Amino acid sequence: MNKYFLLLLSSLLFISIASAETIRIMPLGDSITEDWAFSDQYSPRPDSLKSGYRNYLWYALKAAKYDVDFVGSHKLGSAIRPAFDIDNEGWSGLKSTEVALSNRPPGGFYDRLIKYRPHIILIHLGTNDWSSSVGGIRSILNEIDNFEENYQFHVKVIVAKIINSREPNSIFSSFNKNLESLVRQRNADGDDVVLVDMEHGAGIYYDSRDFQDRIHPNNSGYRKMANVWFNALDKILKHDNYAFLVPVYHMLLN
């Protein structure tokens, strides 16, 4: 059979499959994704009251009538109203290098890829690194590549330039510059990674208007983060009924 015909046939098959499937989105990050703040050290909020940007993103996706499912091992925000999908992979206090390790978080990031099979991963990690190195993000992308190859399952990754601190620190800006270079190189090598700019592109005010402490946004800041995620997801989700999320290369005969 003609190879190009096989490509067309495979594409049509996976368009049908992808169109009918709920798109699984994994919010991956640290305390900014989990919604932990320094005040929780002294007056801890219950997990049911933690939402961060996730509830605002969920509301926007549902208002746009996208069929999505947040996935992850953490469930945070069950008391928030309106209700939203509370699943996530927000790991307060962890560095990006720790998230990438096979034994941190417990069970390992790679095992979570196998369990939840996210179509899209939202990554906002690096705040806890206090380094300009993006080695942890590189390791996470390597784990995603390994999962894709081993399971023939395509993952779209959206990586954010991390927000800066309330009193902006050059180390975060240096991290973001290196992150931009990393994403450019990964895409040149065949990865499917989108870079979004949370540092300057979200319209965040680096003062008390958008921060509850020196690192963590308040609700206003989280809404702005959600807008950036939504704009990136909107471009992806309305494209060809999500069909591009599923690869067809493994369907072709050699």
N, C-alpha and C positions, 0 to 999 in steps of 0.2 A: 504494500500500500504506500502511496506517495507520502513522504514525510511531512510535507506542508499540509496535506489533507488531514493527517493525523493531528497536527498542531491545531488546526481549525476545529476539528471534532472534539479534541480534548478541551479546548477553550470554551466551547459551547456547553459541554458537560459540566464544567466547573462553575460557569456562570449560573447555571441552574441550581447547583448545590449551594453556592455561596449566597445566592439571593434569598434562599429559604432559611438560612442559618442565622441565629442570633449572634451578633458580633460580641465576642468576649474581650473586655478591656481590663488590663491590670494596672491600677495606679501603684507605682513602685517608688518608694522614697524613704525618708527618715521622719523626724518629728513633724516636719511641715506637711507631709502627706497624712501622717497619723492624726495630727492636731494635738500635739503636746506643747505646752508653754512652760516657761520658768516658774510661773505661779503655781503650776501643778506640783512642784516640789513641796510647797507649804500647805496648799489647800487643793488636794487632788480631785479633779473632776472624775466622775464615773465614765467608763468607756462609752456609755450610751449617749453622752453629750459631746463627743468628739467627732468633728466632721471636716474641718479644714476647708479646702477648695472642693472636696468631693461632692458634697450635696449640691452646691451651685452648678457644678458641671453636669450632674445628673439631671437637674431641673431643665437646663438648657438643651440637653440631648433629647429629653422626653418631649419638650415643647416643640422641637424640630421633628418629632415623630420617628426618631431612629430606634431601631430594635437592638438594644445593647444590653449587656450584662456585665457589671463590674465583678471581677474575680480576685481572689486572694485568700490567705489564711486568717487574716484579721477581720473582725466584725466590729466596727466602731461607728456609733451614731444612731442607734436604734430609737432613741427618744427624740431625735430631731424631727420637727414638723415643718413643712410637709415631709412625709417619709421618703427615703431614697434607698438605693442599693448600697449597703454598708460594707461590702467586701473590699478588701484592699491589701496591699503589701507595704504598709508604712511601718518602718522599724526605727523607733525613737532612739537616738544616741549612736546608731551604727554608722560607721564610715562606709563609703562605697566599696572599699576593698574588703570589708567584712561581709557585706551583702553578697559579694561574688563568691565567697568561700563555700566549699561544699558542706561545711558543718555550721555555718552561720548565715542566715538564721537557722535555728534548729530544723533539721530535715533537708536544708540546702536549697539554694535558688534553683538549681537545675531540676531537682525533684518537684518543685512547684510548677515549673514549666510543663513537666510531664503530667502533673495532676490537673492543672487548670487549662492548659492549652490556649493561652491567650492569642487572639488574632492581632491585638494591638497592645503595646506596653508603653505607658507614660512614665518616663524616668526624670525625677528631680532629685538628684543625689550629689553629694560632694560638700555640703555645708559643714558636716562634722569632720571632714578630712583636714581642714585648715592647711591646705597644701595647694600648690598650683598644678600638681601632677594629676593627670586624668587616667592613671593606670587602673584604678578601680572600675571606672566606666568601660575601659577597654576590656577588662576581664569579664564584665557582665555581658558585653556584646559578643565576646568569644563563646560564652556559655550559650547564648541565644543561637549563635551560628552552629554550635555542636548539636543543639536540640533540633534545629531545622534540618540538618543533614541526617541525623539519626532517625528522625520520625517523618521526614518528607512533609514538613508542615511549615508554612510560611508565616513569619511574624513581622508585622510592621512596627517599627520602633520610633517613638517620638521622644527625643531627648531635649531637655530644657537647659539653657544657660541658667544657672541657679540665681535666685534673687540675692542681692547683696544684703549686708547687715544695715541696721537703722543708721548707724554711723559708717558709711561705706568704707570697705577695706579693700586695698589693692589686691590682696591675695585671692579674693573671690573673682575679681575682674580678670586676673591672670589665669585662673582656672578656666573661666569661660572662653578666653581666647584660645587656650589649648584644646578645649572641648570642640570649638569650631573647627580647628585643624584636624582633630581626630575624626569628626563626622565627615568632613570633606574627603579624607583618605579612605575611610570605610566605604563610602559610596563609590569612590573610584575603583575600589576592589570588589564591588558587586553587592554590598550590603544595601538594605532598604531602610535608611534612617533619615528622619526629618528632624531638623534642629529648629527649636523655637526659642525666642529671646524673652525670658522672664525678667532678666536683670533690668533691661531698658525698654523692652517692647510691651510690657504690661501696663505702663502708666502708673507704676507704683510710686507713691511719695515716700521718700526715705526719712520719715519722721513719724510722729504719733498719729497722724491721720490714717496710716495704713499698717502700723506696727503696734503690737501689744507689749513687746519687750524688744531687746536689741536684735533678736534673730527672727522671731516668729510673727507673721502677719496677724492682723485682726480680721474681723469679718470683711471689712472693706478691701483689705489687701487680698484676702482669699477669693473674693468675687473677681478681682482683676486677674488673678492667676487662672481661675476657671474660664474666663473669657478667652485667654490665650490658648488654653487646651481646646476649648470648643471650636475656635476658628480653625485650628489645625485639623481637628477631627472632622469638621464639617466638609472640608475640602476632600478628605479621604472617603468619608462614608457616602457622599452623594455621587461618587465616581463609579460608574458601571456597576451599580448594585453590589459593591464590595468584591466583585469577582477577581480583581487583581490581587486580593489578599491570598489567593490560593494558587500556588505554582503549578505549571503543567509540564515542566521539563522532564519530570520523572515518568511521564506517560508516554514519551516518545520512544520509538524503537531505535536502537543503534544501527 
